[in-house]
């Protein structure tokens, strides 16, 4: 029924009366106007970031927010402070740190991915949260390849297998032999399930055919406390956590990942040198990111300034103190490495057969 009259059940052609035609045209005009307004609003939202920068003619013209997905004083936090402090000086604007720790850095990166890409919110992240986590946790709350814009990769470091300085485990091969004699007796602590140290332990066990017992912690710090307390046999940690302890004589480093020795622990052989090639490509890197859709002028300025800092001797000296190796790349090169590492880590995860909890 239409206006109290029968409809058109036989699909006959209906010729509009002048009044009906006028109503139909008016309706279409209103629809067209609404559609144009909607599209214009969407375009305005998409160009908001660009407009924010071009309106002032320079970038940045106000403070920048940096999302830090680590606890204050943690490894990632310390690494990025070596970049952020001089970066604020070069930009002429303060950089405020917004700490959002938890879940191996994924909570902070999800918050970054959901931020407005206006040029004034950036964040930091590691290969664990950007390249490994999406392969280990399929239901992760963000997709790095499409929701994060790489700005600069600044540092990398190998993973290190270490024991207490007075441990009865004399070497990497000695540890594997003890594990063969007594399956499951060798325990290793890591910063948590699904971390690159956890992946390293699983790969070593798989490649050597021994049973190693994983003990996950909420961070490397608690794992090291239990190591010194005699509650775990070994710990797998980043170079950042390992170098100061080795220099202080508190730990014995048994092996490092990579195809060449770690410049900051030159006396420690690689796992490859000791007969296993399963972890040659397993390293941890740190980078600076923005939400997808970040304005090109802001991306270019930040990338250039960070690269200038990484080239300087001051940063390199600080890197040696902290246990990481400076690394440089353009945003495009960084994006390529993210893809390569994500694919490589996906293969490693499948090889171990480890599933998310």
C-alpha positions in Angstrom: 0.0 0.0 0.0 1.2 3.6 -0.7 -0.7 6.6 0.6 -3.7 4.3 1.1 -3.6 3.0 -2.5 -2.7 -0.5 -3.8 1.0 -1.0 -4.7 2.3 -2.4 -8.0 2.3 -6.1 -7.5 2.8 -6.8 -11.3 5.9 -4.7 -11.7 4.2 -2.5 -14.2 5.9 0.7 -15.4 4.5 3.6 -13.3 4.6 7.1 -14.7 5.0 9.7 -12.1 2.6 12.5 -11.8 4.2 16.0 -11.7 3.8 16.2 -7.9 5.3 12.7 -7.5 8.2 13.6 -9.8 8.9 16.8 -8.0 9.0 14.8 -4.6 11.3 12.2 -6.1 13.7 14.8 -7.5 13.7 16.7 -4.2 14.5 13.5 -2.3 17.4 12.7 -4.7 18.7 16.2 -4.3 18.6 15.9 -0.5 20.4 12.5 -0.8 23.1 13.9 -3.1 23.6 16.8 -0.7 23.9 14.5 2.3 26.3 12.2 0.4 28.5 15.1 -0.6 28.6 16.4 3.0 29.4 12.9 4.3 32.3 12.5 1.8 33.5 16.0 2.6 33.5 15.2 6.3 35.5 12.0 5.8 38.0 13.8 3.6 38.3 16.5 6.2 39.1 13.8 8.8 41.6 12.2 6.6 43.4 15.5 5.9 43.1 16.8 9.5 46.7 15.7 10.3 48.1 17.3 7.2 46.1 20.5 7.8 47.3 20.8 11.3 50.9 21.0 10.1 50.5 23.1 7.0 48.3 25.7 8.8 51.3 26.8 10.8 53.9 26.4 8.0 56.4 24.6 10.2 56.7 21.4 12.2 56.6 20.9 15.1 55.0 24.0 16.7 53.8 22.3 19.9 54.9 19.5 22.2 55.0 15.9 21.0 53.6 12.9 22.9 55.6 9.7 23.0 53.9 6.5 23.9 56.3 4.2 25.8 55.1 0.6 26.2 57.7 -0.2 28.9 58.0 0.3 32.6 60.0 3.4 33.7 63.7 2.4 33.8 63.2 -0.8 31.8 65.5 -1.7 28.9 63.3 -0.2 26.2 62.8 2.9 28.2 66.5 3.5 28.7 67.3 2.8 25.1 64.9 5.4 23.8 65.9 8.1 26.3 69.2 8.1 24.5 67.3 9.2 21.4 64.4 11.3 22.8 66.4 13.8 24.9 68.6 15.0 22.0 65.6 14.8 19.6 63.6 17.2 21.7 66.5 19.7 21.5 66.8 19.4 17.7 63.0 19.8 17.3 62.8 22.7 19.6 59.8 21.3 21.4 59.4 19.1 24.5 58.5 15.4 24.1 56.2 14.1 26.9 56.5 10.5 27.8 53.2 8.6 28.1 53.9 5.3 29.8 51.6 2.4 28.9 53.5 -0.8 29.9 52.2 -4.3 29.9 51.8 -7.5 27.8 55.3 -7.3 26.3 54.8 -3.8 24.9 51.6 -4.6 23.0 49.3 -2.5 25.2 51.2 0.6 24.4 51.4 -0.1 20.7 47.7 -0.8 20.4 47.1 2.6 22.0 49.5 4.2 19.5 47.7 2.5 16.6 44.4 4.0 17.8 45.8 7.5 18.2 45.0 10.4 15.8 47.7 10.7 13.2 48.1 14.4 13.5 51.9 14.5 13.7 52.0 14.9 17.4 51.8 11.4 18.8 54.5 8.9 18.2 55.6 5.8 20.1 58.4 3.3 20.5 58.4 -0.5 20.1 60.5 -3.6 19.8 60.7 -6.5 17.3 58.9 -8.6 19.9 55.8 -6.4 19.9 55.9 -5.5 16.2 57.2 -8.6 14.3 56.9 -11.5 16.8 53.6 -10.9 18.7 51.4 -10.9 15.6 52.6 -14.4 14.8 52.3 -15.7 18.3 49.0 -14.1 19.2 46.6 -14.1 16.1 44.0 -12.0 18.0 46.4 -9.1 18.7 44.6 -5.8 19.0 46.5 -4.1 16.2 48.1 -5.0 12.9 51.6 -3.5 12.6 51.8 -3.8 8.8 48.8 -1.6 8.2 48.2 0.4 11.5 51.7 1.5 12.3 54.0 3.8 10.3 57.7 3.1 10.8 59.8 6.2 11.4 63.2 5.0 12.3 64.9 1.9 13.6 67.6 2.9 16.1 69.2 -0.1 17.8 69.5 -3.8 17.8 71.1 -6.4 20.0 71.4 -10.2 20.2 69.9 -12.4 22.8 72.3 -13.9 25.4 72.1 -17.2 27.3 73.7 -16.7 30.7 74.1 -18.4 34.1 75.4 -17.2 37.5 79.1 -16.6 37.7 79.5 -19.6 40.1 77.1 -21.9 38.3 78.1 -25.5 37.8 77.2 -25.1 34.2 80.5 -24.4 32.5 79.5 -23.9 28.9 76.6 -24.1 26.4 77.6 -27.6 25.5 77.8 -28.5 29.1 74.2 -27.2 29.7 72.9 -29.4 26.8 74.8 -32.4 28.1 73.2 -32.0 31.6 69.8 -31.7 29.9 70.4 -34.9 28.1 71.4 -36.8 31.2 68.5 -35.4 33.2 65.6 -34.3 30.9 63.8 -31.2 32.2 66.3 -30.5 35.0 67.7 -27.4 33.2 65.3 -24.4 33.7 65.6 -21.1 31.9 63.9 -17.9 32.8 62.6 -15.3 30.3 60.7 -12.0 30.3 57.5 -13.9 29.4 55.8 -16.4 27.2 55.8 -15.3 23.6 58.9 -13.2 23.9 62.0 -13.6 21.7 64.0 -15.2 24.7 61.2 -17.8 25.0 61.3 -18.5 21.3 65.1 -18.9 21.5 64.8 -21.4 24.3 62.2 -23.4 22.4 64.4 -23.4 19.2 67.5 -24.5 21.1 65.6 -27.4 22.7 64.1 -28.4 19.3 67.4 -28.2 17.5 69.5 -30.0 20.1 66.9 -32.7 20.9 66.9 -32.0 24.7 64.2 -31.0 27.1 64.6 -27.5 28.6 62.0 -26.2 31.1 60.7 -22.7 30.4 60.0 -20.5 33.4 58.2 -17.2 32.3 58.4 -14.1 34.3 56.9 -10.6 34.1 60.1 -9.0 32.8 63.8 -9.8 32.8 64.4 -8.3 36.2 62.4 -10.9 38.2 64.0 -13.7 36.1 67.5 -12.4 37.1 66.5 -12.2 40.7 65.5 -15.9 40.7 68.7 -16.7 38.8 70.9 -15.2 41.6 68.6 -16.9 44.1 69.3 -20.3 42.6 65.7 -20.9 41.5 66.4 -21.2 37.7 69.5 -22.7 36.0 69.8 -20.0 33.3 68.2 -16.8 31.9 67.9 -15.7 28.3 68.1 -11.9 28.1 68.8 -9.1 25.7 72.3 -7.6 25.4 71.1 -4.6 27.3 70.5 -6.7 30.4 73.5 -9.0 30.0 76.4 -6.7 29.3 76.5 -4.8 32.6 76.1 -8.0 34.6 79.0 -9.6 32.7 81.2 -6.6 33.2 80.4 -6.7 36.9 81.4 -10.4 37.1 78.0 -11.5 38.2 77.1 -13.8 35.3 78.8 -16.1 32.8 77.6 -15.6 29.2 77.4 -19.0 27.4 76.2 -18.0 24.0 74.7 -15.2 21.8 72.4 -15.3 18.8 73.6 -14.1 15.4 76.1 -15.1 12.8 78.9 -13.1 14.2 80.0 -12.4 17.8 78.5 -9.6 19.8 80.9 -6.6 19.7 80.1 -5.8 23.4 80.7 -9.5 24.5 83.5 -10.5 22.1 84.6 -13.4 24.3 81.2 -15.1 24.1 80.8 -17.5 21.2 77.6 -17.6 19.1 75.2 -20.5 19.2 76.2 -21.1 15.6 79.9 -21.5 16.5 78.7 -24.2 18.9 77.0 -26.3 16.3 73.4 -25.0 16.2 72.2 -22.6 13.5 68.5 -22.3 14.6 68.8 -18.8 16.1 71.2 -17.1 13.7 68.7 -14.5 12.7 67.1 -14.0 16.2 67.8 -10.5 17.4 65.9 -7.8 19.2 65.6 -4.3 17.6 64.0 -1.1 18.7 62.3 1.5 16.6 60.1 4.6 16.6 56.6 4.5 15.1 53.6 6.6 14.4 49.9 5.8 13.7 49.1 4.9 10.1 48.3 8.1 8.0 51.0 10.1 9.7 51.6 13.4 7.8 54.5 13.1 5.3 56.2 16.4 6.5 56.3 15.2 10.1 57.5 11.7 9.0 60.3 13.3 7.0 61.4 15.7 9.7 61.5 13.1 12.5 63.3 10.5 10.3 66.0 13.0 9.3 66.6 14.3 12.9 66.7 10.8 14.4 69.2 9.7 11.7 71.4 12.6 12.5 71.4 11.6 16.2 72.2 8.0 15.5 75.2 9.1 13.4 76.7 11.1 16.2 79.5 9.8 18.4 77.6 10.7 21.6 74.9 8.3 20.8 77.4 5.6 19.8 79.2 6.0 23.1 76.0 5.8 25.0 75.0 2.7 23.0 78.2 0.9 24.0 77.5 1.7 27.7 73.9 0.4 27.5 74.7 -2.8 25.5 73.0 -2.1 22.1 74.3 -1.6 18.6 73.2 1.6 16.7 71.4 1.0 13.4 70.2 3.3 10.7 67.5 3.0 8.1 65.0 5.1 6.2 61.3 4.6 6.9 61.0 2.5 3.7 64.0 0.3 4.6 62.6 -0.1 8.1 59.2 -1.2 6.7 61.0 -3.8 4.6 62.9 -5.2 7.5 59.6 -5.4 9.5 58.1 -7.6 6.8 61.2 -9.8 6.4 61.5 -10.3 10.2 57.8 -11.0 10.6 57.9 -13.7 8.0 61.1 -15.2 9.4 59.7 -15.2 13.0 56.4 -16.8 11.7 58.5 -19.7 10.4 60.4 -20.0 13.7 57.2 -20.0 15.7 55.7 -22.8 13.5 58.9 -24.8 13.9 58.7 -24.8 17.6 55.0 -25.8 17.7 54.4 -23.5 20.6 50.8 -22.3 20.9 49.4 -19.2 22.7 47.8 -19.9 26.1 
